[in-house]
């Protein structure tokens, strides 16, 4: 009776499981994507061939095959597969599985492969509970995470594991998954004999952003929501209707935030307004905080443009104030204006380099005393100490430049570039420095 109930429960589960959960390859040979570490001769392939699969951490975006590969590894290594979710499980659940794994090993049984989904959600104490058994090889740990493990997982656990970074699936790989789902009679949609137009398949593969789960979910909705799913031929319009609004994969507190911000700044620094606009749009669509974007543009105006275009900083500050005053959605126009202007502006990091070198000299070298003639002479008794003695008032000097020593040593921190307005500053600064040294400018 129990077996009958179990079979009935499995059959019911098969009916309610989403297509992405049912459509799993049965062997590594059928696995789509991630050939940069799973292909023949690659690290994971060599570990499996040598029967030396230790604990691993799979890190990457959703729907790229992390969980699927963990299940395949259990089959490939003939291990008992156990699965936990860090969202719903605690230390008690972990210890229970570890105890069972120890008993299995002690009895000469098969090793246990423990997959922990969203392992970064475990706190430090929960992750520490895994360390002894991972160290002793009682279990093969497969940690699944969408967060960078070098930040989100304990150093001790990371050091005992191989970290494999998954990439989003390519468009052609998503197409392979979709075609396989339409053809599979047992686990897929093959019984409906549905087909898909090539432009619809291309659209679905593109809009899924490398997420096979998202593609299969949209495909299932498109087929099963049709009035006549049998022998249906899906058009681009039907697929687009099933997708509805595209889900933007963006974590405003994780890697997506930092990577997109880095791409935005580097694109503007590299004078590419088109790339800058794309990354700005990506961050806005992902729900990025407007204040963060405006703040980064103000920083860039000084860090990467500086005096090559003195209008850049006032424009960036004005954009920041306008964004605060206007808010979304209209402030996207202000941000777009600022990004395109800053990208097209001449670039210079001369001021950035100058302050960096000066601060390094202060941290690492001997502190320079303020020259006596520059010291404050406004308080009572200052003149008796000789403070300010010999100072020349610059406005009384020819050209407003008094030839005197302002530092006490020979230093040149600010080296203007030959770009934009800084080219004019460079010529003027050459004359100024000559006068400060008491030389005749030639």
C-alpha positions as CSV (number, residue, x, y, z in Angstrom):
1,X,0.0,0.0,0.0
2,X,2.9,2.3,0.8
3,X,4.5,1.7,-2.5
4,X,1.2,2.3,-4.3
5,X,0.9,5.6,-2.5
6,X,4.5,6.6,-3.3
7,X,3.9,5.9,-7.0
8,X,0.7,7.9,-7.0
9,X,2.4,10.8,-5.2
10,X,5.3,10.8,-7.8
11,X,2.8,10.7,-10.6
12,X,0.9,13.7,-9.1
13,X,4.2,15.6,-8.6
14,X,5.1,15.0,-12.2
15,X,1.9,16.7,-13.3
16,X,2.4,19.8,-11.2
17,X,6.1,20.2,-11.7
18,X,7.0,23.0,-14.0
19,X,8.6,22.1,-17.3
20,X,12.1,23.3,-16.2
21,X,12.0,20.8,-13.3
22,X,11.0,17.9,-15.5
23,X,13.4,18.6,-18.4
24,X,16.7,17.5,-17.0
25,X,19.3,15.7,-19.1
26,X,20.1,12.1,-17.9
27,X,23.8,12.3,-18.4
28,X,26.7,14.7,-18.6
29,X,26.9,14.1,-22.3
30,X,23.5,15.8,-22.8
31,X,24.3,18.7,-20.5
32,X,24.0,22.1,-22.2
33,X,26.5,24.9,-21.5
34,X,29.4,25.5,-19.1
35,X,31.9,23.6,-21.4
36,X,34.6,26.0,-20.1
37,X,35.0,23.7,-17.1
38,X,33.0,20.6,-18.0
39,X,34.3,19.9,-21.5
40,X,36.8,17.1,-22.1
41,X,40.1,17.9,-20.6
42,X,38.7,20.6,-18.4
43,X,39.1,20.6,-14.6
44,X,35.7,19.2,-13.6
45,X,36.0,16.5,-16.3
46,X,39.4,15.5,-15.0
47,X,38.2,15.4,-11.4
48,X,35.4,13.0,-12.4
49,X,37.7,10.8,-14.5
50,X,40.1,10.5,-11.6
51,X,37.2,9.8,-9.2
52,X,38.4,12.7,-7.1
53,X,35.4,14.9,-7.0
54,X,35.7,16.9,-3.8
55,X,33.5,19.6,-2.5
56,X,32.5,22.3,-5.0
57,X,30.7,25.6,-5.1
58,X,28.6,26.4,-8.2
59,X,28.2,30.1,-8.6
60,X,26.3,31.8,-11.3
61,X,22.9,33.4,-12.5
62,X,19.6,31.5,-12.3
63,X,18.6,29.0,-14.9
64,X,22.1,28.1,-16.2
65,X,22.3,24.5,-14.9
66,X,23.8,24.6,-11.4
67,X,21.2,22.3,-9.8
68,X,21.0,20.1,-12.9
69,X,24.7,19.5,-12.9
70,X,24.7,18.7,-9.2
71,X,22.2,15.9,-9.8
72,X,24.2,14.6,-12.7
73,X,27.4,14.6,-10.6
74,X,25.6,12.4,-8.0
75,X,24.7,9.9,-10.7
76,X,28.1,10.1,-12.3
77,X,29.8,9.4,-8.9
78,X,27.2,6.8,-7.8
79,X,26.5,8.9,-4.7
80,X,23.4,9.2,-2.5
81,X,21.9,12.5,-3.5
82,X,20.6,14.7,-0.7
83,X,19.3,18.2,-1.2
84,X,18.7,21.1,1.2
85,X,17.7,24.7,0.7
86,X,19.4,27.3,2.9
87,X,16.2,29.3,2.7
88,X,14.1,26.7,4.6
89,X,16.7,24.5,6.4
90,X,18.7,24.9,9.5
91,X,21.6,23.4,11.4
92,X,19.4,20.5,12.6
93,X,18.6,19.4,9.1
94,X,22.3,19.7,8.1
95,X,23.5,17.6,11.1
96,X,20.8,15.0,10.4
97,X,22.0,14.4,6.9
98,X,25.7,14.5,8.0
99,X,25.0,11.8,10.6
100,X,23.3,9.6,8.0
101,X,26.3,10.1,5.7
102,X,28.7,9.1,8.4
103,X,26.7,6.0,9.2
104,X,26.6,5.1,5.4
105,X,30.4,5.5,5.1
106,X,31.0,3.5,8.3
107,X,28.9,0.7,6.9
108,X,30.8,0.6,3.7
109,X,28.0,2.2,1.7
110,X,27.9,4.8,-1.0
111,X,29.2,8.4,-0.4
112,X,26.7,11.1,0.0
113,X,26.5,14.2,-2.3
114,X,24.8,17.0,-0.4
115,X,23.5,19.8,-2.5
116,X,22.7,23.0,-0.6
117,X,20.8,25.5,-2.7
118,X,21.4,29.2,-2.0
119,X,24.2,28.3,0.4
120,X,25.0,32.0,0.9
121,X,21.8,32.3,2.9
122,X,23.3,30.2,5.7
123,X,24.8,32.3,8.5
124,X,28.4,31.7,9.7
125,X,27.4,29.2,12.3
126,X,25.4,27.1,9.9
127,X,28.2,27.1,7.3
128,X,30.7,26.2,10.1
129,X,28.7,23.1,10.9
130,X,29.6,21.7,7.5
131,X,33.4,22.2,7.9
132,X,34.4,19.0,9.8
133,X,32.6,16.6,7.5
134,X,33.7,18.4,4.4
135,X,37.3,18.3,5.7
136,X,37.1,14.6,6.3
137,X,35.3,13.8,3.0
138,X,32.2,12.4,4.7
139,X,30.1,14.2,2.2
140,X,30.7,15.7,-1.2
141,X,29.3,19.2,-0.7
142,X,27.9,21.0,-3.8
143,X,27.0,24.5,-2.7
144,X,24.7,26.4,-5.1
145,X,24.7,30.2,-5.0
146,X,23.9,33.2,-7.2
147,X,26.0,35.4,-4.9
148,X,29.8,35.8,-5.2
149,X,31.1,33.1,-2.8
150,X,34.3,35.0,-2.1
151,X,32.1,37.6,-0.4
152,X,29.0,35.6,0.7
153,X,30.5,32.2,1.8
154,X,32.9,31.6,4.7
155,X,36.5,31.7,3.8
156,X,37.1,28.4,5.5
157,X,34.4,26.7,3.4
158,X,35.6,28.3,0.2
159,X,39.2,27.2,0.8
160,X,38.0,23.6,1.1
161,X,36.0,23.7,-2.1
162,X,36.6,24.2,-5.8
163,X,34.7,27.2,-7.1
164,X,33.1,27.0,-10.6
165,X,31.6,30.1,-12.1
166,X,28.7,29.4,-14.4
167,X,27.9,31.7,-17.3
168,X,24.4,32.5,-18.7
169,X,23.5,30.1,-21.5
170,X,24.2,31.2,-25.1
171,X,21.3,31.9,-27.4
172,X,22.0,28.7,-29.4
173,X,22.1,26.7,-26.1
174,X,18.7,28.1,-25.1
175,X,17.4,27.1,-28.6
176,X,18.7,23.5,-28.0
177,X,16.8,23.3,-24.6
178,X,13.6,24.6,-26.2
179,X,13.8,22.2,-29.1
180,X,14.5,19.3,-26.7
181,X,11.5,20.3,-24.6
182,X,9.2,20.3,-27.6
183,X,10.4,16.9,-28.8
184,X,10.5,15.1,-25.4
185,X,7.5,12.8,-25.1
186,X,8.0,11.7,-21.5
187,X,9.1,14.8,-19.6
188,X,8.5,17.6,-22.1
189,X,5.7,18.8,-24.4
190,X,6.3,16.2,-27.1
191,X,2.8,14.7,-26.8
192,X,1.3,17.9,-28.1
193,X,3.4,17.8,-31.2
194,X,3.8,21.6,-31.0
195,X,6.3,23.5,-33.2
196,X,7.7,27.0,-33.0
197,X,8.5,29.5,-35.8
198,X,12.2,30.3,-36.2
199,X,11.7,34.0,-35.4
200,X,9.7,33.1,-32.3
201,X,12.5,30.7,-31.2
202,X,15.1,33.4,-31.7
203,X,13.0,35.9,-29.7
204,X,12.5,33.5,-26.9
205,X,16.2,32.6,-26.7
206,X,17.2,36.3,-26.7
207,X,14.6,37.5,-24.2
208,X,15.5,34.7,-21.7
209,X,18.9,36.3,-21.0
210,X,20.6,32.9,-20.8
211,X,18.1,31.5,-18.3
212,X,16.8,28.1,-19.4
213,X,14.2,28.0,-16.6
214,X,12.7,31.3,-17.8
215,X,12.6,30.1,-21.5
216,X,11.0,26.8,-20.5
217,X,8.4,28.5,-18.3
218,X,7.4,30.8,-21.1
219,X,7.3,27.9,-23.6
220,X,5.0,25.9,-21.3
221,X,2.6,28.8,-20.8
222,X,2.5,29.5,-24.6
223,X,1.6,25.9,-25.4
224,X,-0.7,25.0,-22.5
225,X,-2.6,28.3,-22.5
226,X,-3.6,27.8,-26.2
227,X,-7.1,26.8,-27.0
228,X,-5.8,23.9,-29.1
229,X,-2.3,23.0,-27.9
230,X,-2.1,19.9,-30.1
231,X,0.0,20.5,-33.3
232,X,0.2,24.1,-32.4
233,X,2.7,26.3,-34.3
234,X,3.9,29.1,-32.0
235,X,4.4,32.5,-33.6
236,X,6.5,35.3,-32.2
237,X,3.4,37.1,-31.0
238,X,2.2,34.1,-29.0
239,X,5.6,33.7,-27.4
240,X,5.9,37.4,-26.6
241,X,2.4,37.2,-25.0
242,X,3.6,34.3,-22.9
243,X,6.7,36.1,-21.8
244,X,4.8,39.3,-20.9
245,X,7.2,41.8,-19.4
246,X,10.8,40.6,-19.4
247,X,12.2,40.0,-16.0
248,X,15.4,41.9,-15.5
249,X,18.1,40.0,-13.6
250,X,19.6,42.6,-11.4
251,X,20.6,42.4,-7.7
252,X,21.0,46.0,-6.5
253,X,23.2,44.9,-3.5
254,X,25.3,42.1,-5.2
255,X,27.6,41.5,-8.1
256,X,25.1,42.8,-10.7
257,X,25.2,46.2,-9.0
258,X,29.0,46.4,-8.8
259,X,29.6,44.9,-12.3
260,X,27.1,47.2,-14.0
261,X,28.4,50.2,-12.2
262,X,31.9,49.3,-13.2
263,X,30.8,48.9,-16.9
264,X,29.1,52.3,-16.8
265,X,32.1,54.1,-15.4
266,X,34.6,52.4,-17.7
267,X,32.4,53.1,-20.8
268,X,32.2,56.8,-20.0
269,X,35.9,56.9,-19.2
270,X,36.5,55.2,-22.6
271,X,34.4,57.9,-24.3
272,X,31.7,55.5,-25.5
273,X,28.3,57.3,-25.0
274,X,26.4,54.3,-26.5
275,X,27.8,51.8,-24.1
276,X,27.3,54.3,-21.3
277,X,23.6,54.8,-22.2
278,X,23.1,51.0,-22.3
279,X,24.6,50.4,-18.9
280,X,22.6,53.3,-17.5
281,X,19.4,51.9,-18.9
282,X,20.3,48.4,-17.6
283,X,20.7,49.8,-14.1
284,X,17.5,51.9,-14.2
285,X,15.5,48.9,-15.5
286,X,17.0,46.8,-12.7
287,X,15.8,49.3,-10.1
288,X,19.1,50.9,-9.2
289,X,19.0,53.9,-6.8
290,X,19.1,57.2,-8.7
291,X,21.2,58.8,-6.0
292,X,23.9,56.2,-6.5
293,X,24.0,56.8,-10.2
294,X,24.2,60.6,-9.8
295,X,26.9,60.3,-7.2
296,X,29.0,58.1,-9.4
297,X,28.8,60.6,-12.3
298,X,29.9,63.5,-10.0
299,X,32.9,61.5,-8.9
300,X,33.7,60.6,-12.5
301,X,33.5,64.2,-13.6
302,X,36.5,65.0,-11.4
303,X,38.3,61.6,-11.5
304,X,38.3,61.1,-15.3
305,X,37.7,64.5,-16.9
306,X,38.9,67.1,-14.4
307,X,40.3,70.3,-16.0
308,X,40.2,68.9,-19.5
309,X,36.6,70.1,-19.4
310,X,35.9,72.4,-16.4
311,X,32.1,72.3,-17.3
312,X,31.9,68.6,-16.6
313,X,31.8,68.8,-12.8
314,X,29.1,71.7,-12.7
315,X,27.0,69.7,-15.2
316,X,27.3,66.5,-13.1
317,X,26.4,68.4,-9.9
318,X,23.5,70.1,-11.7
319,X,22.3,66.6,-12.9
320,X,22.5,65.3,-9.3
321,X,20.4,68.2,-8.0
322,X,17.9,67.9,-10.9
323,X,17.5,64.2,-10.2
324,X,16.8,64.9,-6.5
325,X,14.2,67.6,-7.5
326,X,12.5,65.7,-10.4
327,X,12.7,62.0,-9.5
328,X,11.9,59.1,-11.8
329,X,10.8,58.6,-14.5
330,X,11.7,62.0,-15.8
331,X,15.2,62.2,-14.2
332,X,16.3,59.4,-16.6
333,X,16.5,62.2,-19.2
334,X,18.9,64.2,-17.0
335,X,21.0,61.2,-16.3
336,X,21.1,60.4,-20.0
337,X,22.2,63.9,-20.8
338,X,25.0,63.8,-18.2
339,X,26.2,60.3,-19.3
340,X,26.5,61.3,-23.0
341,X,28.2,64.7,-22.2
342,X,30.7,63.1,-19.8
343,X,31.4,60.3,-22.3
344,X,32.1,62.8,-25.1
345,X,34.1,65.2,-23.0
346,X,38.0,65.2,-23.3
347,X,39.5,63.1,-20.6
348,X,42.2,63.7,-18.0
349,X,43.1,62.0,-14.7
350,X,45.9,64.5,-14.0
351,X,44.2,65.9,-10.9
352,X,43.4,62.4,-9.7
353,X,47.1,61.4,-10.1
354,X,48.3,64.6,-8.4
355,X,46.3,64.1,-5.2
356,X,47.2,60.4,-5.1
357,X,50.9,61.1,-5.4
358,X,50.8,63.9,-2.8
359,X,48.9,61.8,-0.3
360,X,51.3,58.9,-0.8
361,X,54.3,61.3,-0.1
362,X,52.6,62.4,3.1
363,X,51.9,58.8,4.2
364,X,55.3,57.4,3.3
365,X,57.7,60.3,3.5
366,X,58.8,62.8,6.0
367,X,56.3,65.6,6.6
368,X,57.3,68.9,5.2
369,X,57.3,71.9,7.6
370,X,55.4,74.9,6.4
371,X,57.9,77.5,5.1
372,X,58.3,80.3,7.6
373,X,57.2,83.0,5.2
374,X,53.9,81.1,4.6
375,X,53.1,80.6,8.3
376,X,50.1,82.4,9.8
377,X,51.0,85.8,11.1
378,X,47.6,87.1,12.2
379,X,47.8,86.2,15.9
380,X,49.6,88.2,18.7
381,X,53.2,87.2,18.9
382,X,53.4,85.6,15.5
383,X,55.7,88.3,14.1
384,X,58.1,87.9,17.1
385,X,58.4,84.2,16.1
386,X,59.2,85.3,12.5
387,X,56.0,83.8,11.1
388,X,55.1,85.4,7.7
389,X,58.4,87.2,7.5
390,X,59.5,87.7,3.8
391,X,56.1,86.7,2.3
392,X,55.3,88.4,-1.0
393,X,51.7,89.3,-1.7
394,X,51.0,87.7,-5.1
395,X,48.6,90.5,-6.3
396,X,51.4,93.0,-6.0
397,X,53.7,91.0,-8.2
398,X,53.9,91.4,-12.0
399,X,51.3,89.2,-13.6
400,X,50.0,88.2,-10.1
401,X,52.7,85.6,-9.7
402,X,55.3,86.1,-6.9
403,X,58.5,84.2,-7.4
404,X,58.8,82.5,-4.0
405,X,58.9,79.0,-2.6
406,X,55.5,77.6,-1.6
407,X,56.6,74.1,-0.6
408,X,60.2,73.9,0.5
409,X,61.2,71.1,-1.9
410,X,61.1,70.5,-5.6
411,X,57.9,68.7,-6.5
412,X,55.6,68.5,-9.5
413,X,52.4,66.7,-8.8
414,X,50.0,68.2,-11.3
415,X,51.0,67.3,-14.9
416,X,48.2,68.6,-17.3
417,X,47.5,66.6,-20.4
418,X,47.3,68.0,-23.9
419,X,43.6,67.3,-24.1
420,X,40.7,69.9,-24.0
421,X,41.1,73.0,-21.8
422,X,43.9,71.3,-19.9
423,X,46.1,71.9,-23.0
424,X,45.8,75.6,-22.4
425,X,46.5,75.1,-18.7
426,X,49.6,73.1,-19.5
427,X,51.0,76.0,-21.5
428,X,50.1,78.5,-18.8
429,X,51.5,76.3,-16.0
430,X,54.8,76.0,-17.8
431,X,55.1,79.8,-17.7
432,X,53.9,80.0,-14.0
433,X,56.5,77.4,-12.9
434,X,59.3,79.2,-14.7
435,X,58.3,82.5,-12.8
436,X,58.1,80.7,-9.5
437,X,61.6,79.5,-10.0
438,X,62.6,83.0,-10.8
439,X,63.4,82.2,-14.5
440,X,62.5,84.1,-17.5
441,X,59.9,82.3,-19.6
442,X,60.9,81.4,-23.1
